[in-house]
Amino acid sequence: MMNYQNTALLIYAPLYVLFVVTGFGLAFMGLSAPIFYGLCMGLVFPVVISMRLHTLSESGQALLLKETTHWTVYVQGIPVQETRSSLKNPCFSTPQRLQQFCMRTLLTKLVLQVASVALLVQQASTNPLSASYGTAAFVALIILLVPLYRTVRLLRKMHNGEWTLQQVEGIDGYQAFFIGKKGAHTALDKLLAIM
């Protein structure tokens, strides 16, 4: 199957565009914590997790499954064939190792989120409080607390056993899925979610 891309990738994710625009608006008011959070969780954290998964794969503790898709991308009106490979939900040799990886990843994510909130509190306390600045600080706090709440909720689901471990046929490994209102989501998708 051939996929076609004729617009910028950011247009496909309007929530992220809104996050970036709001983050830069807040940064002009002296509240850069949402931008810090976006850079940490959108750029640094996924790279670190991917590197960790690669290390675990090399040591034989995890198996990385990849999905390859074929795209036609238009670069200045010229169609270019492109093959993209994306990481799917990884398999781990034992359920304990899978749970350990997910728990450590969620705790690291939680620490980064709490650090972002602490940065926001520090920035808000150093500036004089006005009505517009207070509103901006409140918006920034909401932006940071929503993903923090979702991370705590995922930790609680893991602790209560409200996630599904599945043994992959043909491979000696286990994958994890979180069951939500909209169906099952892979553990990797939930671990790397920004919002």
Secondary structure, 3 states (H helix, E strand, C coil): CEEEECCCHHHHCHHHHHHHHHHHHHHHCCCCHHHHHHHHHHHHHHHHHHHHHHHHHHCCCEECCEEEEEEEEEECCEEEEEEEEEECCCEECCHHHHHHHHHHHHHHHHHHHHHHHHHHHHHHHHCCCCHHHHHHHHHHHHHHHHHHHHHHHHHHHHHHCCEEEEECCCCCCEEEEEEECCEEEEHHHHHCCCC
